[in-house]
């Protein structure tokens, strides 16, 4: 029998999760960026800009954007690495990846694009200078395996950045819950035509590891100097770690 894992608040077989998550993103791909702006009031752009500032990417670097979806971070990094560097846009969901590829091409940005599973990255050991995963880790079935794979493909001295929804400051929890379970599904229904997808979003945040737990998971995956930055009262956190 398949082991059980979380799909939001549901417990399902591990073999089912990838398909169910794919269905969520297939439904919302065309409205994904608009929904991000509406849900966060545009704050997601500031969160991503902070992640880019902490990455310290330089010309000639090789960067892997895991679960990169519609390509916001790939666009920023492609400007920083220049013609000498590489930025790979990857995602397990082909529909999201097509959106990202088309958006980048429309801006004249050509990068390698690949459908791949973060738990089994098709790259050699010690290849990238930076790996980043933005709002994707919580959707992965075996987060520990994904983190280990990201460590494997990083060079010695390379850096992992994980930008993800996290545990909000406790005094704001009730207000945040009201917003998450009332407003988000309403927006999902009327804008993305899928209330269930955004109900899953709210639930998946609640079952994702909190800041300290994720920091420990990164350390157990082999990262050193692991730390996190709380953004917007912990609604989002940026975790970073280095490979020895």
N, C-alpha and C positions, 0 to 999 in steps of 0.2 A: 504494500500500500504506500501511496505517496505521503510524505510528511506534510504536516499542515503549516501554513504560513498566513500572514495577514494580507487581506485585500481590504483596506480600510478597516472597519470594525468586524468584518466577516473573517472567518477562518475557512480557508479553502486549501485544496491540495496544491503543493508546490508546482506541479506540472500545469496547473490551470492559470497561475498568476500572470505569466508572460502574455498569454492570449487575452486575458481580461484587461490588463494594462494597455495592451495594443489597441483594444476596442475603444478605450477611453480616449486615447490620443488620436485615433482615426476620426473620431466624432468631432473633436474640437480643433484639429490642426489649422483649418482655414481662419479661425477666429482666435487662435491662441494668443497672438501678440496684442490684439485689441482687448481681450479679456485680462491680460496681465496689466495693461494700463488702467483699466477700469477697477480691477480688484485692489490694486495697490496704490491707486491715485498717482501713478507714475513713479512710485518709489522704487520699483524693481530696477529702473534704469540707474538710480543712485547706488543700489546694492551691487549691481554688476560693475559699475564704475569703480567702486571701492575694491572689489575683487581684482579688477585689472590693475589698480594701483599697487596692490599688495603682491602681485605676481612677479614684478620686476623683470619683465620680458625685455630682451635686448635683440638687436639685429643679429641674424644668423641662428637664433634659437629654433629648436623644434618643439612645438606645442601640440598637445593632444586635448581636444575639446570632447569630453565624454558626455553622452546624452545631450549633445549640443543643440538639438532641435532646430529652431529657426535661425540660429547662427549669430546671435547678438555678440557673444564673446569672440567667436571666430573672426568676425569683422574687425573688432578692436585689435586683436592680436596680430592679424595679418598685416596691419599697418605697421606694427612695431617690429616684426621680425624682418621685414624687407624682402627683397628678392633672394637674399642668401639663405633665408630661413624657410621653415615649413610650419603650416598649421593644418592639422587634420580635423575635419568636422565629422563626428561619428554619432550615430544614434541607433538604437535597436528598432526604432519605428520608422519604416520607410516613408510613410505619409508626412511625418514631421520633417524628415530629412529632405524630402523634395521641396517643402516650403522653404527650408533654410537655404538649399542650393539655389533656388530660383531668386530668392531675395538677394543673395550675394552676387549672383550673375547680373541682376538688374543694376547693381552698384559697381559693376565692372571688376568684381573680386572673384578670382578663380583659385580655388583651393581643392585639394583632394577630399573627396566625400565618400564615406563608407558606412554601410549598414553593418553593425557589429554589436555583439553582446559584451557589456563591460565585465562580465564574469569570465570571459574567455577572449581576451584582446588579441587580435591577429597581428601583433607587432613583436619585433625581437626584444630581447632583454637590453636594458641600459640604452634606450634609443632617444627618449625625450628629455628635454631640459625642464619642461613644465607639463603638468597634467591638471586639468580643471574639470570638475563636474558641478553643474549649476542646476539646482532644483531637479535632480535626477536620482540621487542616491536613494531616496526614500521609496522609490518605485522598484528597486532591485530586490530580488528574492533573497540572495545570499550576499549581504552587504560586506561581510568579512572577506569573502572570496574576491569581490570586486575591488576592495581596497588593496588586497594582496597583489592583484593583477596590475593595478596602477603603480604600486611600488616596484613591481618587476620591470615594467617598461621604462621607468625613470632611470636616468643616469645617476651615478653617485654625485651628491650635492644638488640633485634636482628637487623640485618642490611640488607638492600636491596642494591644491586648493579645493575645498568643498563648500560651496554656497548652498544653503538649504534652510527651509523653514525649521524653526526650533521651538524651544519652550519659552513662552512669553512671560514677562515679569508678572508675578503672581497677582498683584492688585488689579491688573488689567484682564485677568483670565476670564471673568464672567462676561465682560463686554466683548472680548475677543471671541468667545464661544457664541454669543448671540449673533455677531457679525458673520462668523464662519458658517453656522448652520441655518441661518435665515437669509442673509443678504447674498452670500455666494451662490447657493442653489438658484435663487431668484434671478441673479445675473446670468447664470449658466443657462437657465431655461429661456430667457428672453433675448440673449445676445448670441450664445453659442448653440442654442437649441438642444441643450443637454443638461438638465438639472442634475441628473445622476452623476455625471462626470465631475461636477464641482462639489457634490456631496462627498464623493470619493476623495477629492482633494483635501477637504476639511478633515475627513477621518484619517487619511494617510499621515497627515501632520501629527495627529494625536498619538499614533502608534510608532512614530519615528523616534529613535534614541534622542535623549536630551543632550545638551551641550557637553557635559562631563562624560557621559557614556560614549558619545561619538569620539571624543578626544582619546579615551582609553582604547577604543576599537582601532583607531589609527596607530596608536603606539603598539598594540598587539600585532598589527599588520607590518610592523617594521619601521615606522616613521619616528623620527626623533624631533625634539624641539616642537612637539605638537602643542598648539594653542588655539584659542578661538576668540573672535570678536563678536559681541552682541550688537546687532543693528536693529534700530527701531524697537527698543525695549525687549529684545529677544524674539521678536516675530521671526526674524531671520538671524542666522549666525554664519560667519565665515570661519571655517576651520582651516588651518594650515599645518603642514608638517614637511620635514626634509628627509631625504634618503641619504644614509651614510655612504 
